[in-house]
Amino acid sequence: MIVFATSDKGGTGRSVTSCNLAYRLAMRGLNTAYVDYDFGSPTAGAVFEISAVERGARAGQGVHSYLKGNIPDISRVDVRAATDRDKLRSQRSRGGKLFLYPGEEGGGEAMAGDDQSVVQRCVDLLLDLDNKFKVVIVDLSSGRSVAMRVALEATAPRVMPGRQVHWLVFHRWTRQHIMAANSLVHGFRGLIEQGIEGKQPLYTQAELLSRLRYVRTAVPVPGDSSKTGDGRQAAWLIEQNDMLRSLAATNKLGDDMVLGSTPVEPVLQWREQIILDSDVNAGFANQATADAFTDLAKKLVDEETWVPVGHRRTSDAEGV
């Protein structure tokens, strides 16, 4: 399974959520690759707390140089072996490996989106990783980037027949982020338009939509008096949450298209990191956050998640 993680705006929590998702997949026993495809700002190394690649790999050693044809292979990093974080290094899973294929410090977006040699190298990389790993998470640059266009071309059904390729679009639970996510998918030069345009479209619209789900990040819990304190504020928050649900449905980001959501987490507001069970046990991270990442990992690899909305059983179509 190849999974692209994207968002229209920065600050959505795309990378930190994707890194935690990769970690939880490995903890479930699934060999997982994390490809830092964010050409402008590769940060996965920092989230995994690997100082050697916290700003990406050195020039000439990362994903960017590989796609440009400057190097034959990308360096890969065993996350548990390389992390500076003792408790992450000592974690035991049911056998799942987690490898980071780092972006490149200073890589930038200097790459032609219509360069077919770049697309072919992307195809070669993804097919190789898909054969070696159960799940391959590719963290794209935000917005309508060159990376997004290359990914669309490289994974079109006629290029990769029979492969499981999916898209996760991340957005925060705000008006601006909901509208931005809609624009990235359905707007001008968005995923849909770029996927179906031309005399030989890469996809049909139905194919793309069946491969796509949304992830809502930093979703507050409305009406929680322990957090809001004032009853009037709690009532207002419930009203705003209902308005956002309506707005999401109107913008085609309704519950039936959502993979899952993550709650507001103070630890992640202060420090983008992997949330370990030991963090929860120590009392400074919330159990709900760990549960949310575990739930995302479970649903991502559940075949029922990717059944087109109109074909699901009624019990499977309930809101997230």
ROMI-790465 format. One record per residue (C-alpha): residue in three letters; x, y, z. Coordinates in pm, 1 decimal. Layout:
BEGIN
<pt><resn>ala</resn><x>X</x><y>Y</y><z>Z</z></pt>
...
REM end
This chain:
BEGIN
<pt><resn>met</resn><x>0.0</x><y>0.0</y><z>0.0</z></pt>
<pt><resn>ile</resn><x>131.6</x><y>344.0</y><z>-101.3</z></pt>
<pt><resn>val</resn><x>-18.3</x><y>636.7</y><z>89.4</z></pt>
<pt><resn>phe</resn><x>38.5</x><y>1001.8</y><z>0.1</z></pt>
<pt><resn>ala</resn><x>-2.2</x><y>1254.0</y><z>281.0</z></pt>
<pt><resn>thr</resn><x>-83.5</x><y>1604.4</y><z>164.0</z></pt>
<pt><resn>ser</resn><x>-246.3</x><y>1929.5</y><z>270.3</z></pt>
<pt><resn>asp</resn><x>-320.3</x><y>2267.9</y><z>117.4</z></pt>
<pt><resn>lys</resn><x>-184.2</x><y>2474.0</y><z>406.1</z></pt>
<pt><resn>gly</resn><x>116.9</x><y>2448.0</y><z>632.0</z></pt>
<pt><resn>gly</resn><x>56.9</x><y>2392.5</y><z>1002.0</z></pt>
<pt><resn>thr</resn><x>-203.4</x><y>2120.2</y><z>955.4</z></pt>
<pt><resn>gly</resn><x>-7.8</x><y>1864.6</y><z>1154.6</z></pt>
<pt><resn>arg</resn><x>35.0</x><y>1655.0</y><z>840.4</z></pt>
<pt><resn>ser</resn><x>393.7</x><y>1548.8</y><z>904.5</z></pt>
<pt><resn>val</resn><x>369.5</x><y>1488.6</y><z>1278.8</z></pt>
<pt><resn>thr</resn><x>45.1</x><y>1293.6</y><z>1234.7</z></pt>
<pt><resn>ser</resn><x>190.9</x><y>1092.1</y><z>947.1</z></pt>
<pt><resn>cys</resn><x>502.8</x><y>1009.1</y><z>1150.3</z></pt>
<pt><resn>asn</resn><x>287.0</x><y>893.9</y><z>1442.2</z></pt>
<pt><resn>leu</resn><x>73.2</x><y>692.4</y><z>1201.2</z></pt>
<pt><resn>ala</resn><x>386.7</x><y>522.8</y><z>1062.9</z></pt>
<pt><resn>tyr</resn><x>504.4</x><y>446.6</y><z>1416.1</z></pt>
<pt><resn>arg</resn><x>168.0</x><y>292.9</y><z>1511.0</z></pt>
<pt><resn>leu</resn><x>167.3</x><y>82.2</y><z>1193.3</z></pt>
<pt><resn>ala</resn><x>508.5</x><y>-55.8</y><z>1285.4</z></pt>
<pt><resn>met</resn><x>384.4</x><y>-124.4</y><z>1637.6</z></pt>
<pt><resn>arg</resn><x>106.1</x><y>-332.4</y><z>1480.5</z></pt>
<pt><resn>gly</resn><x>374.8</x><y>-547.8</y><z>1319.9</z></pt>
<pt><resn>leu</resn><x>364.1</x><y>-393.3</y><z>970.8</z></pt>
<pt><resn>asn</resn><x>691.3</x><y>-311.3</y><z>797.0</z></pt>
<pt><resn>thr</resn><x>658.0</x><y>56.9</y><z>714.5</z></pt>
<pt><resn>ala</resn><x>856.7</x><y>302.0</y><z>504.2</z></pt>
<pt><resn>tyr</resn><x>829.7</x><y>677.1</y><z>552.9</z></pt>
<pt><resn>val</resn><x>941.2</x><y>880.0</y><z>250.7</z></pt>
<pt><resn>asp</resn><x>1000.1</x><y>1248.3</y><z>323.7</z></pt>
<pt><resn>tyr</resn><x>890.8</x><y>1386.3</y><z>-12.4</z></pt>
<pt><resn>asp</resn><x>856.6</x><y>1741.5</y><z>118.7</z></pt>
<pt><resn>phe</resn><x>1116.2</x><y>1904.8</y><z>-105.8</z></pt>
<pt><resn>gly</resn><x>1097.4</x><y>2244.1</y><z>62.0</z></pt>
<pt><resn>ser</resn><x>1098.7</x><y>2151.8</y><z>431.5</z></pt>
<pt><resn>pro</resn><x>1179.9</x><y>1789.3</y><z>518.7</z></pt>
<pt><resn>thr</resn><x>1106.0</x><y>1756.6</y><z>891.1</z></pt>
<pt><resn>ala</resn><x>1041.1</x><y>1386.3</y><z>950.0</z></pt>
<pt><resn>gly</resn><x>1389.8</x><y>1337.6</y><z>1091.8</z></pt>
<pt><resn>ala</resn><x>1315.7</x><y>1596.6</y><z>1359.8</z></pt>
<pt><resn>val</resn><x>983.2</x><y>1431.6</y><z>1453.7</z></pt>
<pt><resn>phe</resn><x>1155.7</x><y>1093.8</y><z>1485.7</z></pt>
<pt><resn>glu</resn><x>1433.1</x><y>1273.9</y><z>1678.9</z></pt>
<pt><resn>ile</resn><x>1715.9</x><y>1159.8</y><z>1454.3</z></pt>
<pt><resn>ser</resn><x>1974.0</x><y>1437.0</y><z>1479.5</z></pt>
<pt><resn>ala</resn><x>2171.1</x><y>1316.4</y><z>1177.1</z></pt>
<pt><resn>val</resn><x>1877.5</x><y>1396.0</y><z>945.1</z></pt>
<pt><resn>glu</resn><x>1668.0</x><y>1637.9</y><z>1150.6</z></pt>
<pt><resn>arg</resn><x>1677.7</x><y>1889.3</y><z>863.7</z></pt>
<pt><resn>gly</resn><x>1692.8</x><y>1625.9</y><z>594.5</z></pt>
<pt><resn>ala</resn><x>1983.9</x><y>1431.2</y><z>451.2</z></pt>
<pt><resn>arg</resn><x>2299.1</x><y>1603.1</y><z>334.8</z></pt>
<pt><resn>ala</resn><x>2296.1</x><y>1744.9</y><z>-16.2</z></pt>
<pt><resn>gly</resn><x>2326.7</x><y>1464.4</y><z>-266.8</z></pt>
<pt><resn>gln</resn><x>2194.6</x><y>1189.0</y><z>-36.4</z></pt>
<pt><resn>gly</resn><x>1817.2</x><y>1236.0</y><z>-15.7</z></pt>
<pt><resn>val</resn><x>1498.0</x><y>1182.9</y><z>-212.1</z></pt>
<pt><resn>his</resn><x>1541.1</x><y>1506.4</y><z>-406.9</z></pt>
<pt><resn>ser</resn><x>1879.4</x><y>1410.0</y><z>-556.1</z></pt>
<pt><resn>tyr</resn><x>1751.8</x><y>1062.1</y><z>-641.3</z></pt>
<pt><resn>leu</resn><x>1456.0</x><y>1198.3</y><z>-835.8</z></pt>
<pt><resn>lys</resn><x>1683.5</x><y>1437.4</y><z>-1024.7</z></pt>
<pt><resn>gly</resn><x>1899.5</x><y>1142.7</y><z>-1124.4</z></pt>
<pt><resn>asn</resn><x>2207.5</x><y>1256.0</y><z>-933.8</z></pt>
<pt><resn>ile</resn><x>2237.2</x><y>940.8</y><z>-721.1</z></pt>
<pt><resn>pro</resn><x>2140.3</x><y>576.0</y><z>-788.1</z></pt>
<pt><resn>asp</resn><x>1994.3</x><y>506.9</y><z>-442.7</z></pt>
<pt><resn>ile</resn><x>1857.8</x><y>692.5</y><z>-139.7</z></pt>
<pt><resn>ser</resn><x>2003.3</x><y>646.8</y><z>203.1</z></pt>
<pt><resn>arg</resn><x>1756.5</x><y>488.9</y><z>442.7</z></pt>
<pt><resn>val</resn><x>1750.1</x><y>520.5</y><z>819.5</z></pt>
<pt><resn>asp</resn><x>1629.3</x><y>259.5</y><z>1067.7</z></pt>
<pt><resn>val</resn><x>1423.3</x><y>483.4</y><z>1295.5</z></pt>
<pt><resn>arg</resn><x>1455.1</x><y>277.9</y><z>1613.6</z></pt>
<pt><resn>ala</resn><x>1828.1</x><y>224.8</y><z>1568.7</z></pt>
<pt><resn>ala</resn><x>1906.8</x><y>586.5</y><z>1478.8</z></pt>
<pt><resn>thr</resn><x>1676.0</x><y>790.4</y><z>1701.9</z></pt>
<pt><resn>asp</resn><x>1828.3</x><y>994.0</y><z>1983.7</z></pt>
<pt><resn>arg</resn><x>1522.9</x><y>924.1</y><z>2198.2</z></pt>
<pt><resn>asp</resn><x>1600.5</x><y>639.7</y><z>2435.6</z></pt>
<pt><resn>lys</resn><x>1240.7</x><y>529.2</y><z>2494.3</z></pt>
<pt><resn>leu</resn><x>1166.2</x><y>517.1</y><z>2121.7</z></pt>
<pt><resn>arg</resn><x>1486.7</x><y>323.4</y><z>2058.0</z></pt>
<pt><resn>ser</resn><x>1393.0</x><y>64.9</y><z>2319.6</z></pt>
<pt><resn>gln</resn><x>1035.5</x><y>15.3</y><z>2197.1</z></pt>
<pt><resn>arg</resn><x>937.6</x><y>-340.4</y><z>2116.1</z></pt>
<pt><resn>ser</resn><x>677.3</x><y>-413.3</y><z>1852.3</z></pt>
<pt><resn>arg</resn><x>529.1</x><y>-726.7</y><z>1702.0</z></pt>
<pt><resn>gly</resn><x>802.6</x><y>-733.7</y><z>1440.9</z></pt>
<pt><resn>gly</resn><x>725.6</x><y>-426.4</y><z>1232.1</z></pt>
<pt><resn>lys</resn><x>1023.1</x><y>-232.9</y><z>1096.0</z></pt>
<pt><resn>leu</resn><x>1016.3</x><y>143.6</y><z>1044.5</z></pt>
<pt><resn>phe</resn><x>1255.3</x><y>304.2</y><z>797.1</z></pt>
<pt><resn>leu</resn><x>1287.0</x><y>670.5</y><z>703.7</z></pt>
<pt><resn>tyr</resn><x>1388.6</x><y>772.2</y><z>352.9</z></pt>
<pt><resn>pro</resn><x>1489.3</x><y>1130.9</y><z>426.1</z></pt>
<pt><resn>gly</resn><x>1428.2</x><y>1441.0</y><z>225.1</z></pt>
<pt><resn>glu</resn><x>1719.8</x><y>1663.3</y><z>146.4</z></pt>
<pt><resn>glu</resn><x>1828.4</x><y>1976.6</y><z>325.4</z></pt>
<pt><resn>gly</resn><x>1792.2</x><y>2267.8</y><z>82.9</z></pt>
<pt><resn>gly</resn><x>1635.0</x><y>2047.1</y><z>-184.5</z></pt>
<pt><resn>gly</resn><x>1367.4</x><y>2298.2</y><z>-281.4</z></pt>
<pt><resn>glu</resn><x>1108.0</x><y>2259.0</y><z>-555.5</z></pt>
<pt><resn>ala</resn><x>1355.6</x><y>2309.4</y><z>-841.2</z></pt>
<pt><resn>met</resn><x>1224.4</x><y>2021.3</y><z>-1047.9</z></pt>
<pt><resn>ala</resn><x>1017.1</x><y>2020.4</y><z>-1364.7</z></pt>
<pt><resn>gly</resn><x>677.1</x><y>1866.0</y><z>-1306.3</z></pt>
<pt><resn>asp</resn><x>655.2</x><y>1741.5</y><z>-1666.7</z></pt>
<pt><resn>asp</resn><x>1002.4</x><y>1584.3</y><z>-1664.9</z></pt>
<pt><resn>gln</resn><x>923.9</x><y>1222.0</y><z>-1746.5</z></pt>
<pt><resn>ser</resn><x>1262.9</x><y>1104.0</y><z>-1623.7</z></pt>
<pt><resn>val</resn><x>1169.0</x><y>1235.3</y><z>-1277.9</z></pt>
<pt><resn>val</resn><x>833.2</x><y>1058.9</y><z>-1298.9</z></pt>
<pt><resn>gln</resn><x>997.4</x><y>731.8</y><z>-1402.3</z></pt>
<pt><resn>arg</resn><x>1244.4</x><y>746.8</y><z>-1113.2</z></pt>
<pt><resn>cys</resn><x>950.3</x><y>808.8</y><z>-880.8</z></pt>
<pt><resn>val</resn><x>775.4</x><y>503.6</y><z>-1027.0</z></pt>
<pt><resn>asp</resn><x>1088.2</x><y>291.2</y><z>-977.2</z></pt>
<pt><resn>leu</resn><x>1128.2</x><y>409.0</y><z>-617.6</z></pt>
<pt><resn>leu</resn><x>766.0</x><y>350.9</y><z>-518.5</z></pt>
<pt><resn>leu</resn><x>743.2</x><y>8.5</y><z>-682.8</z></pt>
<pt><resn>asp</resn><x>1062.2</x><y>-100.5</y><z>-509.1</z></pt>
<pt><resn>leu</resn><x>938.3</x><y>19.7</y><z>-170.2</z></pt>
<pt><resn>asp</resn><x>590.8</x><y>-126.4</y><z>-222.7</z></pt>
<pt><resn>asn</resn><x>752.0</x><y>-465.2</y><z>-282.9</z></pt>
<pt><resn>lys</resn><x>959.5</x><y>-438.4</y><z>36.5</z></pt>
<pt><resn>phe</resn><x>712.4</x><y>-283.0</y><z>281.2</z></pt>
<pt><resn>lys</resn><x>352.2</x><y>-340.3</y><z>380.5</z></pt>
<pt><resn>val</resn><x>284.0</x><y>35.0</y><z>393.3</z></pt>
<pt><resn>val</resn><x>473.2</x><y>320.2</y><z>227.2</z></pt>
<pt><resn>ile</resn><x>382.4</x><y>666.9</y><z>354.0</z></pt>
<pt><resn>val</resn><x>492.9</x><y>952.7</y><z>128.6</z></pt>
<pt><resn>asp</resn><x>484.1</x><y>1294.8</y><z>295.2</z></pt>
<pt><resn>leu</resn><x>434.5</x><y>1551.5</y><z>18.1</z></pt>
<pt><resn>ser</resn><x>500.4</x><y>1923.5</y><z>16.2</z></pt>
<pt><resn>ser</resn><x>189.1</x><y>2124.0</y><z>102.6</z></pt>
<pt><resn>gly</resn><x>-25.8</x><y>2278.2</y><z>-167.2</z></pt>
<pt><resn>arg</resn><x>-31.8</x><y>2224.4</y><z>-542.8</z></pt>
<pt><resn>ser</resn><x>333.1</x><y>2128.4</y><z>-551.8</z></pt>
<pt><resn>val</resn><x>555.4</x><y>1969.9</y><z>-812.4</z></pt>
<pt><resn>ala</resn><x>570.2</x><y>1672.2</y><z>-576.6</z></pt>
<pt><resn>met</resn><x>192.5</x><y>1629.2</y><z>-600.2</z></pt>
<pt><resn>arg</resn><x>195.8</x><y>1634.1</y><z>-980.2</z></pt>
<pt><resn>val</resn><x>480.5</x><y>1383.7</y><z>-999.6</z></pt>
<pt><resn>ala</resn><x>298.7</x><y>1156.9</y><z>-753.0</z></pt>
<pt><resn>leu</resn><x>-21.3</x><y>1167.6</y><z>-959.0</z></pt>
<pt><resn>glu</resn><x>160.9</x><y>1077.3</y><z>-1279.3</z></pt>
<pt><resn>ala</resn><x>372.9</x><y>806.3</y><z>-1119.2</z></pt>
<pt><resn>thr</resn><x>81.0</x><y>620.1</y><z>-958.6</z></pt>
<pt><resn>ala</resn><x>-185.9</x><y>639.6</y><z>-1227.1</z></pt>
<pt><resn>pro</resn><x>-363.9</x><y>304.0</y><z>-1271.9</z></pt>
<pt><resn>arg</resn><x>-214.6</x><y>248.4</y><z>-1617.9</z></pt>
<pt><resn>val</resn><x>134.6</x><y>302.8</y><z>-1472.7</z></pt>
<pt><resn>met</resn><x>85.1</x><y>97.9</y><z>-1156.4</z></pt>
<pt><resn>pro</resn><x>-194.9</x><y>-148.1</y><z>-1236.8</z></pt>
<pt><resn>gly</resn><x>-323.1</x><y>-344.1</y><z>-940.4</z></pt>
<pt><resn>arg</resn><x>-134.7</x><y>-142.5</y><z>-677.6</z></pt>
<pt><resn>gln</resn><x>-306.6</x><y>2.2</y><z>-372.4</z></pt>
<pt><resn>val</resn><x>-247.1</x><y>377.5</y><z>-389.3</z></pt>
<pt><resn>his</resn><x>-428.7</x><y>612.9</y><z>-154.1</z></pt>
<pt><resn>trp</resn><x>-432.5</x><y>982.0</y><z>-64.2</z></pt>
<pt><resn>leu</resn><x>-479.3</x><y>1133.5</y><z>280.1</z></pt>
<pt><resn>val</resn><x>-563.1</x><y>1504.3</y><z>289.0</z></pt>
<pt><resn>phe</resn><x>-494.6</x><y>1663.9</y><z>627.9</z></pt>
<pt><resn>his</resn><x>-671.6</x><y>1971.1</y><z>763.6</z></pt>
<pt><resn>arg</resn><x>-725.8</x><y>2134.4</y><z>1097.6</z></pt>
<pt><resn>trp</resn><x>-1079.2</x><y>2172.0</y><z>1233.3</z></pt>
<pt><resn>thr</resn><x>-1128.7</x><y>2536.2</y><z>1130.1</z></pt>
<pt><resn>arg</resn><x>-1325.8</x><y>2717.9</y><z>859.8</z></pt>
<pt><resn>gln</resn><x>-1012.8</x><y>2822.8</y><z>672.7</z></pt>
<pt><resn>his</resn><x>-859.5</x><y>2476.3</y><z>673.1</z></pt>
<pt><resn>ile</resn><x>-1181.8</x><y>2305.6</y><z>565.2</z></pt>
<pt><resn>met</resn><x>-1213.9</x><y>2538.4</y><z>267.9</z></pt>
<pt><resn>ala</resn><x>-844.0</x><y>2500.7</y><z>185.2</z></pt>
<pt><resn>ala</resn><x>-872.8</x><y>2119.4</y><z>186.1</z></pt>
<pt><resn>asn</resn><x>-1173.0</x><y>2139.4</y><z>-46.7</z></pt>
<pt><resn>ser</resn><x>-975.6</x><y>2367.5</y><z>-277.2</z></pt>
<pt><resn>leu</resn><x>-677.2</x><y>2132.9</y><z>-286.6</z></pt>
<pt><resn>val</resn><x>-897.0</x><y>1843.4</y><z>-396.3</z></pt>
<pt><resn>his</resn><x>-1181.7</x><y>2001.7</y><z>-592.5</z></pt>
<pt><resn>gly</resn><x>-1051.8</x><y>2349.5</y><z>-679.7</z></pt>
<pt><resn>phe</resn><x>-854.9</x><y>2499.3</y><z>-966.2</z></pt>
<pt><resn>arg</resn><x>-549.5</x><y>2283.9</y><z>-1046.5</z></pt>
<pt><resn>gly</resn><x>-642.2</x><y>2061.6</y><z>-752.9</z></pt>
<pt><resn>leu</resn><x>-601.5</x><y>1685.9</y><z>-728.0</z></pt>
<pt><resn>ile</resn><x>-915.5</x><y>1607.6</y><z>-925.7</z></pt>
<pt><resn>glu</resn><x>-852.2</x><y>1853.9</y><z>-1207.2</z></pt>
<pt><resn>gln</resn><x>-489.9</x><y>1749.2</y><z>-1251.6</z></pt>
<pt><resn>gly</resn><x>-584.5</x><y>1382.9</y><z>-1238.3</z></pt>
<pt><resn>ile</resn><x>-861.4</x><y>1389.3</y><z>-1500.7</z></pt>
<pt><resn>glu</resn><x>-740.7</x><y>1656.8</y><z>-1743.2</z></pt>
<pt><resn>gly</resn><x>-603.4</x><y>1601.7</y><z>-2093.2</z></pt>
<pt><resn>lys</resn><x>-673.1</x><y>1366.9</y><z>-2381.0</z></pt>
<pt><resn>gln</resn><x>-535.5</x><y>1076.4</y><z>-2180.0</z></pt>
<pt><resn>pro</resn><x>-648.8</x><y>1138.0</y><z>-1820.4</z></pt>
<pt><resn>leu</resn><x>-447.3</x><y>976.2</y><z>-1544.9</z></pt>
<pt><resn>tyr</resn><x>-763.8</x><y>879.2</y><z>-1356.1</z></pt>
<pt><resn>thr</resn><x>-1137.5</x><y>905.0</y><z>-1367.1</z></pt>
<pt><resn>gln</resn><x>-1287.4</x><y>1128.7</y><z>-1099.5</z></pt>
<pt><resn>ala</resn><x>-1448.4</x><y>825.8</y><z>-935.2</z></pt>
<pt><resn>glu</resn><x>-1111.8</x><y>646.7</y><z>-918.8</z></pt>
<pt><resn>leu</resn><x>-944.7</x><y>938.7</y><z>-744.5</z></pt>
<pt><resn>leu</resn><x>-1225.3</x><y>994.1</y><z>-495.8</z></pt>
<pt><resn>ser</resn><x>-1232.1</x><y>625.3</y><z>-404.0</z></pt>
<pt><resn>arg</resn><x>-861.4</x><y>648.5</y><z>-315.5</z></pt>
<pt><resn>leu</resn><x>-893.9</x><y>962.2</y><z>-102.9</z></pt>
<pt><resn>arg</resn><x>-983.5</x><y>1022.1</y><z>262.0</z></pt>
<pt><resn>tyr</resn><x>-946.2</x><y>1318.2</y><z>496.8</z></pt>
<pt><resn>val</resn><x>-778.0</x><y>1339.1</y><z>836.3</z></pt>
<pt><resn>arg</resn><x>-897.0</x><y>1608.7</y><z>1077.2</z></pt>
<pt><resn>thr</resn><x>-624.9</x><y>1722.6</y><z>1314.6</z></pt>
<pt><resn>ala</resn><x>-624.9</x><y>1907.7</y><z>1647.5</z></pt>
<pt><resn>val</resn><x>-1001.7</x><y>1867.2</y><z>1689.2</z></pt>
<pt><resn>pro</resn><x>-1117.5</x><y>2012.6</y><z>2024.3</z></pt>
<pt><resn>val</resn><x>-1373.8</x><y>1835.6</y><z>2240.4</z></pt>
<pt><resn>pro</resn><x>-1672.1</x><y>2073.8</y><z>2256.3</z></pt>
<pt><resn>gly</resn><x>-1869.0</x><y>2093.3</y><z>2576.3</z></pt>
<pt><resn>asp</resn><x>-1594.1</x><y>1951.9</y><z>2796.9</z></pt>
<pt><resn>ser</resn><x>-1644.4</x><y>2161.2</y><z>3107.9</z></pt>
<pt><resn>ser</resn><x>-1306.2</x><y>2059.6</y><z>3247.2</z></pt>
<pt><resn>lys</resn><x>-1143.5</x><y>2242.5</y><z>2956.4</z></pt>
<pt><resn>thr</resn><x>-1384.6</x><y>2527.2</y><z>2890.8</z></pt>
<pt><resn>gly</resn><x>-1486.5</x><y>2614.6</y><z>3245.3</z></pt>
<pt><resn>asp</resn><x>-1777.0</x><y>2840.1</y><z>3150.4</z></pt>
<pt><resn>gly</resn><x>-2111.0</x><y>2690.9</y><z>3044.6</z></pt>
<pt><resn>arg</resn><x>-2173.8</x><y>2967.8</y><z>2793.5</z></pt>
<pt><resn>gln</resn><x>-1837.8</x><y>2899.9</y><z>2630.8</z></pt>
<pt><resn>ala</resn><x>-1913.4</x><y>2526.7</y><z>2617.8</z></pt>
<pt><resn>ala</resn><x>-2246.6</x><y>2594.4</y><z>2446.8</z></pt>
<pt><resn>trp</resn><x>-2077.8</x><y>2824.7</y><z>2196.1</z></pt>
<pt><resn>leu</resn><x>-1813.6</x><y>2561.9</y><z>2117.5</z></pt>
<pt><resn>ile</resn><x>-2080.8</x><y>2298.8</y><z>2055.2</z></pt>
<pt><resn>glu</resn><x>-2255.9</x><y>2538.8</y><z>1818.3</z></pt>
<pt><resn>gln</resn><x>-1930.9</x><y>2610.0</y><z>1632.8</z></pt>
<pt><resn>asn</resn><x>-1852.3</x><y>2241.2</y><z>1604.7</z></pt>
<pt><resn>asp</resn><x>-2194.6</x><y>2177.1</y><z>1451.1</z></pt>
<pt><resn>met</resn><x>-2133.6</x><y>2460.2</y><z>1204.9</z></pt>
<pt><resn>leu</resn><x>-1797.9</x><y>2310.9</y><z>1107.0</z></pt>
<pt><resn>arg</resn><x>-1955.4</x><y>1969.4</y><z>1050.4</z></pt>
<pt><resn>ser</resn><x>-2211.7</x><y>2132.4</y><z>821.3</z></pt>
<pt><resn>leu</resn><x>-1939.5</x><y>2328.3</y><z>640.4</z></pt>
<pt><resn>ala</resn><x>-1732.1</x><y>2012.9</y><z>595.1</z></pt>
<pt><resn>ala</resn><x>-2028.4</x><y>1827.3</y><z>445.0</z></pt>
<pt><resn>thr</resn><x>-2101.2</x><y>2117.4</y><z>209.7</z></pt>
<pt><resn>asn</resn><x>-1737.7</x><y>2116.8</y><z>98.1</z></pt>
<pt><resn>lys</resn><x>-1738.2</x><y>1740.7</y><z>30.8</z></pt>
<pt><resn>leu</resn><x>-1534.5</x><y>1665.0</y><z>344.2</z></pt>
<pt><resn>gly</resn><x>-1819.4</x><y>1499.2</y><z>528.8</z></pt>
<pt><resn>asp</resn><x>-1786.5</x><y>1216.9</y><z>781.5</z></pt>
<pt><resn>asp</resn><x>-1822.6</x><y>946.8</y><z>515.5</z></pt>
<pt><resn>met</resn><x>-1496.2</x><y>1067.4</y><z>356.2</z></pt>
<pt><resn>val</resn><x>-1298.0</x><y>1094.0</y><z>681.8</z></pt>
<pt><resn>leu</resn><x>-1039.2</x><y>834.3</y><z>781.9</z></pt>
<pt><resn>gly</resn><x>-1029.0</x><y>972.1</y><z>1136.0</z></pt>
<pt><resn>ser</resn><x>-941.3</x><y>1265.6</y><z>1356.6</z></pt>
<pt><resn>thr</resn><x>-687.3</x><y>1354.0</y><z>1622.1</z></pt>
<pt><resn>pro</resn><x>-767.0</x><y>1560.0</y><z>1932.7</z></pt>
<pt><resn>val</resn><x>-594.9</x><y>1872.8</y><z>2054.3</z></pt>
<pt><resn>glu</resn><x>-280.8</x><y>1747.5</y><z>2227.5</z></pt>
<pt><resn>pro</resn><x>-78.6</x><y>1986.0</y><z>2447.5</z></pt>
<pt><resn>val</resn><x>239.1</x><y>1782.6</y><z>2396.6</z></pt>
<pt><resn>leu</resn><x>217.9</x><y>1828.6</y><z>2019.3</z></pt>
<pt><resn>gln</resn><x>135.5</x><y>2197.8</y><z>2053.4</z></pt>
<pt><resn>trp</resn><x>464.3</x><y>2245.7</y><z>2234.9</z></pt>
<pt><resn>arg</resn><x>677.6</x><y>1978.4</y><z>2072.4</z></pt>
<pt><resn>glu</resn><x>620.3</x><y>1778.2</y><z>1754.5</z></pt>
<pt><resn>gln</resn><x>717.1</x><y>1423.5</y><z>1844.2</z></pt>
<pt><resn>ile</resn><x>610.9</x><y>1060.9</y><z>1846.6</z></pt>
<pt><resn>ile</resn><x>355.0</x><y>996.1</y><z>2121.8</z></pt>
<pt><resn>leu</resn><x>464.8</x><y>678.8</y><z>2297.7</z></pt>
<pt><resn>asp</resn><x>253.2</x><y>475.0</y><z>2537.5</z></pt>
<pt><resn>ser</resn><x>514.1</x><y>561.7</y><z>2799.8</z></pt>
<pt><resn>asp</resn><x>428.4</x><y>930.6</y><z>2747.2</z></pt>
<pt><resn>val</resn><x>67.0</x><y>849.9</y><z>2831.5</z></pt>
<pt><resn>asn</resn><x>165.6</x><y>635.9</y><z>3128.6</z></pt>
<pt><resn>ala</resn><x>384.1</x><y>918.9</y><z>3258.9</z></pt>
<pt><resn>gly</resn><x>79.6</x><y>1145.3</y><z>3256.3</z></pt>
<pt><resn>phe</resn><x>192.1</x><y>1421.4</y><z>3022.5</z></pt>
<pt><resn>ala</resn><x>32.5</x><y>1294.0</y><z>2698.7</z></pt>
<pt><resn>asn</resn><x>-335.9</x><y>1209.8</y><z>2664.2</z></pt>
<pt><resn>gln</resn><x>-462.4</x><y>856.2</y><z>2610.8</z></pt>
<pt><resn>ala</resn><x>-710.3</x><y>990.2</y><z>2354.4</z></pt>
<pt><resn>thr</resn><x>-421.4</x><y>1102.5</y><z>2132.5</z></pt>
<pt><resn>ala</resn><x>-248.7</x><y>764.7</y><z>2137.9</z></pt>
<pt><resn>asp</resn><x>-585.0</x><y>597.3</y><z>2071.4</z></pt>
<pt><resn>ala</resn><x>-648.0</x><y>829.8</y><z>1775.7</z></pt>
<pt><resn>phe</resn><x>-316.6</x><y>738.5</y><z>1610.6</z></pt>
<pt><resn>thr</resn><x>-380.8</x><y>368.4</y><z>1672.4</z></pt>
<pt><resn>asp</resn><x>-728.6</x><y>403.8</y><z>1521.1</z></pt>
<pt><resn>leu</resn><x>-588.9</x><y>577.7</y><z>1212.1</z></pt>
<pt><resn>ala</resn><x>-339.6</x><y>294.2</y><z>1164.1</z></pt>
<pt><resn>lys</resn><x>-612.3</x><y>31.8</y><z>1198.7</z></pt>
<pt><resn>lys</resn><x>-850.5</x><y>200.9</y><z>955.1</z></pt>
<pt><resn>leu</resn><x>-580.9</x><y>277.5</y><z>699.4</z></pt>
<pt><resn>val</resn><x>-514.7</x><y>-92.0</y><z>633.6</z></pt>
<pt><resn>asp</resn><x>-878.9</x><y>-200.7</y><z>663.9</z></pt>
<pt><resn>glu</resn><x>-1013.5</x><y>-288.6</y><z>318.6</z></pt>
<pt><resn>glu</resn><x>-1359.3</x><y>-162.8</y><z>416.3</z></pt>
<pt><resn>thr</resn><x>-1218.5</x><y>189.0</y><z>454.6</z></pt>
<pt><resn>trp</resn><x>-1156.3</x><y>209.4</y><z>80.8</z></pt>
<pt><resn>val</resn><x>-1490.7</x><y>79.4</y><z>-37.9</z></pt>
<pt><resn>pro</resn><x>-1650.9</x><y>365.3</y><z>-237.4</z></pt>
<pt><resn>val</resn><x>-1895.7</x><y>557.9</y><z>-21.6</z></pt>
<pt><resn>gly</resn><x>-2202.9</x><y>461.1</y><z>-222.9</z></pt>
<pt><resn>his</resn><x>-2120.8</x><y>89.8</y><z>-195.8</z></pt>
<pt><resn>arg</resn><x>-2071.0</x><y>64.2</y><z>180.5</z></pt>
<pt><resn>arg</resn><x>-2304.1</x><y>-118.7</y><z>413.2</z></pt>
<pt><resn>thr</resn><x>-2515.1</x><y>114.3</y><z>625.1</z></pt>
<pt><resn>ser</resn><x>-2332.4</x><y>16.1</y><z>943.9</z></pt>
<pt><resn>asp</resn><x>-1998.2</x><y>108.4</y><z>783.7</z></pt>
<pt><resn>ala</resn><x>-2107.9</x><y>454.6</y><z>674.5</z></pt>
<pt><resn>glu</resn><x>-2154.8</x><y>605.6</y><z>1016.4</z></pt>
<pt><resn>gly</resn><x>-1972.4</x><y>928.8</y><z>1093.2</z></pt>
<pt><resn>val</resn><x>-1628.1</x><y>939.3</y><z>1250.6</z></pt>
REM end
